[in-house]
Protein backbone atom coordinates (compact mmCIF):
# COMPACT_ATOMS: atom_id res chain seq x y z
CA UNK A 1 0.00 0.00 0.00
CA UNK A 2 1.37 3.44 -0.91
CA UNK A 3 1.72 6.21 1.65
CA UNK A 4 -1.14 8.16 0.06
CA UNK A 5 -3.33 5.04 0.14
CA UNK A 6 -2.47 4.49 3.81
CA UNK A 7 -3.39 8.07 4.64
CA UNK A 8 -6.73 7.69 2.84
CA UNK A 9 -7.42 4.47 4.73
CA UNK A 10 -6.65 6.09 8.08
CA UNK A 11 -8.77 9.11 7.22
CA UNK A 12 -11.80 6.90 6.64
CA UNK A 13 -11.57 5.26 10.05
CA UNK A 14 -13.75 6.85 12.74
CA UNK A 15 -13.63 6.09 16.43
CA UNK A 16 -16.63 5.44 18.67
CA UNK A 17 -16.36 7.91 21.54
CA UNK A 18 -19.72 7.35 23.23
CA UNK A 19 -22.81 5.14 23.12
CA UNK A 20 -25.74 6.57 25.08
CA UNK A 21 -29.39 5.41 25.47
CA UNK A 22 -32.01 7.58 23.82
CA UNK A 23 -34.25 9.40 26.28
CA UNK A 24 -37.47 8.86 24.32
CA UNK A 25 -36.79 5.32 23.16
CA UNK A 26 -34.86 3.01 25.50
CA UNK A 27 -34.62 0.41 22.74
CA UNK A 28 -32.31 2.70 20.76
CA UNK A 29 -28.93 4.28 21.43
CA UNK A 30 -27.10 7.33 20.12
CA UNK A 31 -23.73 6.67 18.55
CA UNK A 32 -20.99 9.32 18.79
CA UNK A 33 -18.02 9.19 16.43
CA UNK A 34 -14.91 11.30 17.04
CA UNK A 35 -16.72 13.23 19.78
CA UNK A 36 -19.81 14.13 17.71
CA UNK A 37 -23.27 12.60 17.45
CA UNK A 38 -23.40 10.48 14.31
CA UNK A 39 -26.70 8.55 14.24
CA UNK A 40 -29.05 6.33 16.24
CA UNK A 41 -29.18 2.54 16.25
CA UNK A 42 -31.44 -0.11 17.73
CA UNK A 43 -29.84 -1.87 20.68
CA UNK A 44 -29.79 -5.19 18.87
CA UNK A 45 -27.77 -3.70 16.00
CA UNK A 46 -25.44 -1.82 18.35
CA UNK A 47 -24.97 -4.76 20.72
CA UNK A 48 -21.45 -5.61 19.53
CA UNK A 49 -20.18 -1.99 19.42
CA UNK A 50 -18.04 -0.49 22.18
CA UNK A 51 -16.34 2.78 22.95
CA UNK A 52 -12.88 2.99 21.42
CA UNK A 53 -13.78 0.80 18.45
CA UNK A 54 -13.01 2.19 14.99
CA UNK A 55 -15.37 1.98 12.03
CA UNK A 56 -14.82 2.32 8.31
CA UNK A 57 -17.27 4.20 6.11
CA UNK A 58 -18.36 0.86 4.68
CA UNK A 59 -19.07 -0.52 8.15
CA UNK A 60 -21.00 2.62 9.08
CA UNK A 61 -23.15 2.23 5.96
CA UNK A 62 -23.74 -1.44 6.80
CA UNK A 63 -24.80 -0.56 10.35
CA UNK A 64 -27.28 2.03 9.11
CA UNK A 65 -28.72 -0.41 6.54
CA UNK A 66 -29.10 -3.11 9.18
CA UNK A 67 -30.75 -0.58 11.51
CA UNK A 68 -33.23 0.39 8.77
CA UNK A 69 -34.17 -3.28 8.35
CA UNK A 70 -34.54 -3.79 12.08
CA UNK A 71 -36.66 -0.65 12.47
CA UNK A 72 -38.96 -1.77 9.65
CA UNK A 73 -39.35 -5.18 11.27
CA UNK A 74 -40.14 -3.68 14.68
CA UNK A 75 -42.61 -1.28 13.08
CA UNK A 76 -44.34 -4.17 11.31
CA UNK A 77 -44.55 -6.20 14.52
CA UNK A 78 -46.07 -3.24 16.31
CA UNK A 79 -48.62 -2.84 13.50
CA UNK A 80 -49.49 -6.53 13.85
CA UNK A 81 -49.89 -6.25 17.62
CA UNK A 82 -53.33 -4.61 17.25
CA UNK A 83 -54.83 -7.28 14.96
CA UNK A 84 -53.86 -9.67 12.19
CA UNK A 85 -52.95 -8.01 8.89
CA UNK A 86 -52.57 -9.13 5.32
CA UNK A 87 -49.17 -8.78 3.69
CA UNK A 88 -50.46 -5.93 1.55
CA UNK A 89 -51.74 -4.06 4.60
CA UNK A 90 -48.28 -4.35 6.17
CA UNK A 91 -46.69 -3.25 2.90
CA UNK A 92 -48.89 -0.14 2.67
CA UNK A 93 -48.21 0.76 6.30
CA UNK A 94 -44.44 0.58 5.79
CA UNK A 95 -44.73 2.65 2.61
CA UNK A 96 -46.63 5.26 4.58
CA UNK A 97 -43.56 5.55 6.82
CA UNK A 98 -41.32 5.87 3.73
CA UNK A 99 -39.53 2.57 4.19
CA UNK A 100 -37.58 1.64 1.00
CA UNK A 101 -39.21 -1.01 -1.17
CA UNK A 102 -36.29 -3.43 -0.87
CA UNK A 103 -36.47 -3.21 2.92
CA UNK A 104 -40.25 -3.71 2.83
CA UNK A 105 -39.96 -6.94 0.85
CA UNK A 106 -37.19 -8.21 3.12
CA UNK A 107 -39.41 -7.42 6.13
CA UNK A 108 -42.38 -9.28 4.67
CA UNK A 109 -40.23 -12.33 3.96
CA UNK A 110 -38.86 -12.24 7.51
CA UNK A 111 -42.36 -11.98 8.99
CA UNK A 112 -43.55 -14.96 6.96
CA UNK A 113 -40.44 -16.97 7.78
CA UNK A 114 -40.97 -16.36 11.50
CA UNK A 115 -44.68 -17.16 11.36
CA UNK A 116 -45.95 -13.65 12.11
CA UNK A 117 -47.75 -13.07 8.80
CA UNK A 118 -49.56 -15.31 6.31
CA UNK A 119 -52.15 -14.31 3.73
CA UNK A 120 -53.68 -17.78 3.79
CA UNK A 121 -54.14 -17.74 7.57
CA UNK A 122 -55.32 -14.12 7.49
CA UNK A 123 -58.00 -14.97 4.91
CA UNK A 124 -59.12 -18.03 6.85
CA UNK A 125 -59.38 -16.05 10.10
CA UNK A 126 -61.21 -13.22 8.31
CA UNK A 127 -63.87 -15.56 6.92
CA UNK A 128 -64.27 -17.32 10.25
CA UNK A 129 -64.65 -14.03 12.11
CA UNK A 130 -67.18 -12.69 9.61
CA UNK A 131 -69.14 -15.94 9.68
CA UNK A 132 -69.32 -15.85 13.47
CA UNK A 133 -70.14 -12.20 14.09
CA UNK A 134 -71.37 -10.64 10.82
CA UNK A 135 -72.33 -13.40 8.35
CA UNK A 136 -72.11 -12.51 4.68
CA UNK A 137 -72.08 -14.25 1.35
CA UNK A 138 -69.22 -15.51 -0.77
CA UNK A 139 -69.39 -12.54 -3.14
CA UNK A 140 -68.95 -9.95 -0.40
CA UNK A 141 -66.32 -12.01 1.43
CA UNK A 142 -64.31 -12.24 -1.78
CA UNK A 143 -64.58 -8.49 -2.31
CA UNK A 144 -63.37 -7.77 1.23
CA UNK A 145 -60.40 -10.11 0.85
CA UNK A 146 -59.46 -8.53 -2.49
CA UNK A 147 -59.50 -5.14 -0.79
CA UNK A 148 -57.02 -6.56 1.72
CA UNK A 149 -54.72 -7.53 -1.13
CA UNK A 150 -55.30 -11.29 -0.96
CA UNK A 151 -54.58 -13.13 -4.22
CA UNK A 152 -57.45 -14.72 -6.13
CA UNK A 153 -56.08 -18.22 -5.76
CA UNK A 154 -55.95 -17.90 -1.98
CA UNK A 155 -59.48 -16.45 -1.90
CA UNK A 156 -60.90 -19.34 -3.93
CA UNK A 157 -59.10 -21.88 -1.78
CA UNK A 158 -60.48 -20.44 1.46
CA UNK A 159 -64.03 -19.85 0.22
CA UNK A 160 -64.26 -23.31 -1.37
CA UNK A 161 -63.37 -24.91 1.94
CA UNK A 162 -66.81 -25.79 3.37
CA UNK A 163 -68.50 -22.36 3.22
CA UNK A 164 -72.23 -22.96 3.78
CA UNK A 165 -73.85 -19.85 2.30
CA UNK A 166 -77.40 -20.99 3.01
CA UNK A 167 -76.66 -21.33 6.72
CA UNK A 168 -74.75 -18.02 6.76
CA UNK A 169 -77.70 -16.28 5.11
CA UNK A 170 -80.02 -17.71 7.71
CA UNK A 171 -77.75 -16.63 10.57
CA UNK A 172 -77.44 -13.15 9.06
CA UNK A 173 -81.21 -12.82 8.78
CA UNK A 174 -82.13 -14.00 12.28
CA UNK A 175 -81.48 -10.69 14.06
CA UNK A 176 -82.89 -8.71 11.15
CA UNK A 177 -86.09 -10.75 11.29
CA UNK A 178 -86.74 -9.49 14.81
CA UNK A 179 -86.27 -5.93 13.64
CA UNK A 180 -88.76 -6.48 10.83
CA UNK A 181 -91.34 -8.27 12.98
CA UNK A 182 -93.80 -5.38 12.73
CA UNK A 183 -93.98 -5.49 8.92
CA UNK A 184 -96.54 -7.21 6.77
CA UNK A 185 -95.61 -10.09 4.52
CA UNK A 186 -94.70 -8.11 1.40
CA UNK A 187 -92.66 -5.49 3.27
CA UNK A 188 -90.87 -8.24 5.20
CA UNK A 189 -90.06 -10.05 1.95
CA UNK A 190 -88.70 -6.91 0.29
CA UNK A 191 -86.62 -5.60 3.19
CA UNK A 192 -85.21 -8.95 4.20
CA UNK A 193 -84.33 -9.78 0.60
CA UNK A 194 -82.57 -6.43 0.15
CA UNK A 195 -80.71 -6.88 3.44
CA UNK A 196 -79.37 -10.30 2.50
CA UNK A 197 -78.45 -9.11 -0.99
CA UNK A 198 -76.37 -6.30 0.54
CA UNK A 199 -74.63 -8.95 2.63
CA UNK A 200 -73.46 -10.61 -0.57
CA UNK A 201 -75.87 -13.54 -0.78
CA UNK A 202 -77.31 -14.75 -4.09
CA UNK A 203 -80.97 -15.27 -4.93
CA UNK A 204 -80.72 -19.05 -4.69
CA UNK A 205 -79.88 -18.68 -0.98
CA UNK A 206 -81.99 -15.61 -0.25
CA UNK A 207 -85.34 -16.99 -1.45
CA UNK A 208 -85.60 -20.05 0.81
CA UNK A 209 -84.06 -18.22 3.78
CA UNK A 210 -86.59 -15.36 3.60
CA UNK A 211 -89.42 -17.88 3.45
CA UNK A 212 -88.00 -19.79 6.40
CA UNK A 213 -87.51 -16.65 8.49
CA UNK A 214 -91.05 -15.46 7.76
CA UNK A 215 -92.54 -18.83 8.66
CA UNK A 216 -90.54 -19.02 11.89
CA UNK A 217 -91.32 -15.48 13.01
CA UNK A 218 -95.01 -15.57 11.97
CA UNK A 219 -96.19 -19.16 12.23
CA UNK A 220 -99.80 -18.00 12.22
CA UNK A 221 -99.36 -16.09 8.93
CA UNK A 222 -99.65 -17.37 5.37
CA UNK A 223 -96.41 -19.08 4.30
CA UNK A 224 -94.20 -16.98 2.04
CA UNK A 225 -93.65 -18.70 -1.30
CA UNK A 226 -90.23 -18.46 -2.91
CA UNK A 227 -91.86 -17.36 -6.14
CA UNK A 228 -93.01 -14.15 -4.51
CA UNK A 229 -89.46 -12.95 -3.92
CA UNK A 230 -87.86 -10.49 -6.32
C-alpha positions in Angstrom: 0.0 0.0 0.0 1.4 3.4 -0.9 1.7 6.2 1.6 -1.1 8.2 0.1 -3.3 5.0 0.1 -2.5 4.5 3.8 -3.4 8.1 4.6 -6.7 7.7 2.8 -7.4 4.5 4.7 -6.7 6.1 8.1 -8.8 9.1 7.2 -11.8 6.9 6.6 -11.6 5.3 10.0 -13.7 6.9 12.7 -13.6 6.1 16.4 -16.6 5.4 18.7 -16.4 7.9 21.5 -19.7 7.3 23.2 -22.8 5.1 23.1 -25.7 6.6 25.1 -29.4 5.4 25.5 -32.0 7.6 23.8 -34.3 9.4 26.3 -37.5 8.9 24.3 -36.8 5.3 23.2 -34.9 3.0 25.5 -34.6 0.4 22.7 -32.3 2.7 20.8 -28.9 4.3 21.4 -27.1 7.3 20.1 -23.7 6.7 18.6 -21.0 9.3 18.8 -18.0 9.2 16.4 -14.9 11.3 17.0 -16.7 13.2 19.8 -19.8 14.1 17.7 -23.3 12.6 17.5 -23.4 10.5 14.3 -26.7 8.5 14.2 -29.1 6.3 16.2 -29.2 2.5 16.2 -31.4 -0.1 17.7 -29.8 -1.9 20.7 -29.8 -5.2 18.9 -27.8 -3.7 16.0 -25.4 -1.8 18.4 -25.0 -4.8 20.7 -21.5 -5.6 19.5 -20.2 -2.0 19.4 -18.0 -0.5 22.2 -16.3 2.8 23.0 -12.9 3.0 21.4 -13.8 0.8 18.5 -13.0 2.2 15.0 -15.4 2.0 12.0 -14.8 2.3 8.3 -17.3 4.2 6.1 -18.4 0.9 4.7 -19.1 -0.5 8.1 -21.0 2.6 9.1 -23.2 2.2 6.0 -23.7 -1.4 6.8 -24.8 -0.6 10.4 -27.3 2.0 9.1 -28.7 -0.4 6.5 -29.1 -3.1 9.2 -30.8 -0.6 11.5 -33.2 0.4 8.8 -34.2 -3.3 8.3 -34.5 -3.8 12.1 -36.7 -0.6 12.5 -39.0 -1.8 9.7 -39.3 -5.2 11.3 -40.1 -3.7 14.7 -42.6 -1.3 13.1 -44.3 -4.2 11.3 -44.6 -6.2 14.5 -46.1 -3.2 16.3 -48.6 -2.8 13.5 -49.5 -6.5 13.8 -49.9 -6.2 17.6 -53.3 -4.6 17.2 -54.8 -7.3 15.0 -53.9 -9.7 12.2 -53.0 -8.0 8.9 -52.6 -9.1 5.3 -49.2 -8.8 3.7 -50.5 -5.9 1.5 -51.7 -4.1 4.6 -48.3 -4.3 6.2 -46.7 -3.2 2.9 -48.9 -0.1 2.7 -48.2 0.8 6.3 -44.4 0.6 5.8 -44.7 2.7 2.6 -46.6 5.3 4.6 -43.6 5.5 6.8 -41.3 5.9 3.7 -39.5 2.6 4.2 -37.6 1.6 1.0 -39.2 -1.0 -1.2 -36.3 -3.4 -0.9 -36.5 -3.2 2.9 -40.2 -3.7 2.8 -40.0 -6.9 0.9 -37.2 -8.2 3.1 -39.4 -7.4 6.1 -42.4 -9.3 4.7 -40.2 -12.3 4.0 -38.9 -12.2 7.5 -42.4 -12.0 9.0 -43.6 -15.0 7.0 -40.4 -17.0 7.8 -41.0 -16.4 11.5 -44.7 -17.2 11.4 -46.0 -13.7 12.1 -47.8 -13.1 8.8 -49.6 -15.3 6.3 -52.1 -14.3 3.7 -53.7 -17.8 3.8 -54.1 -17.7 7.6 -55.3 -14.1 7.5 -58.0 -15.0 4.9 -59.1 -18.0 6.8 -59.4 -16.1 10.1 -61.2 -13.2 8.3 -63.9 -15.6 6.9 -64.3 -17.3 10.3 -64.6 -14.0 12.1 -67.2 -12.7 9.6 -69.1 -15.9 9.7 -69.3 -15.9 13.5 -70.1 -12.2 14.1 -71.4 -10.6 10.8 -72.3 -13.4 8.4 -72.1 -12.5 4.7 -72.1 -14.2 1.4 -69.2 -15.5 -0.8 -69.4 -12.5 -3.1 -68.9 -10.0 -0.4 -66.3 -12.0 1.4 -64.3 -12.2 -1.8 -64.6 -8.5 -2.3 -63.4 -7.8 1.2 -60.4 -10.1 0.9 -59.5 -8.5 -2.5 -59.5 -5.1 -0.8 -57.0 -6.6 1.7 -54.7 -7.5 -1.1 -55.3 -11.3 -1.0 -54.6 -13.1 -4.2 -57.5 -14.7 -6.1 -56.1 -18.2 -5.8 -56.0 -17.9 -2.0 -59.5 -16.4 -1.9 -60.9 -19.3 -3.9 -59.1 -21.9 -1.8 -60.5 -20.4 1.5 -64.0 -19.9 0.2 -64.3 -23.3 -1.4 -63.4 -24.9 1.9 -66.8 -25.8 3.4 -68.5 -22.4 3.2 -72.2 -23.0 3.8 -73.9 -19.8 2.3 -77.4 -21.0 3.0 -76.7 -21.3 6.7 -74.8 -18.0 6.8 -77.7 -16.3 5.1 -80.0 -17.7 7.7 -77.7 -16.6 10.6 -77.4 -13.2 9.1 -81.2 -12.8 8.8 -82.1 -14.0 12.3 -81.5 -10.7 14.1 -82.9 -8.7 11.1 -86.1 -10.7 11.3 -86.7 -9.5 14.8 -86.3 -5.9 13.6 -88.8 -6.5 10.8 -91.3 -8.3 13.0 -93.8 -5.4 12.7 -94.0 -5.5 8.9 -96.5 -7.2 6.8 -95.6 -10.1 4.5 -94.7 -8.1 1.4 -92.7 -5.5 3.3 -90.9 -8.2 5.2 -90.1 -10.1 2.0 -88.7 -6.9 0.3 -86.6 -5.6 3.2 -85.2 -8.9 4.2 -84.3 -9.8 0.6 -82.6 -6.4 0.2 -80.7 -6.9 3.4 -79.4 -10.3 2.5 -78.4 -9.1 -1.0 -76.4 -6.3 0.5 -74.6 -8.9 2.6 -73.5 -10.6 -0.6 -75.9 -13.5 -0.8 -77.3 -14.8 -4.1 -81.0 -15.3 -4.9 -80.7 -19.0 -4.7 -79.9 -18.7 -1.0 -82.0 -15.6 -0.2 -85.3 -17.0 -1.4 -85.6 -20.0 0.8 -84.1 -18.2 3.8 -86.6 -15.4 3.6 -89.4 -17.9 3.5 -88.0 -19.8 6.4 -87.5 -16.6 8.5 -91.1 -15.5 7.8 -92.5 -18.8 8.7 -90.5 -19.0 11.9 -91.3 -15.5 13.0 -95.0 -15.6 12.0 -96.2 -19.2 12.2 -99.8 -18.0 12.2 -99.4 -16.1 8.9 -99.7 -17.4 5.4 -96.4 -19.1 4.3 -94.2 -17.0 2.0 -93.6 -18.7 -1.3 -90.2 -18.5 -2.9 -91.9 -17.4 -6.1 -93.0 -14.1 -4.5 -89.5 -13.0 -3.9 -87.9 -10.5 -6.3 
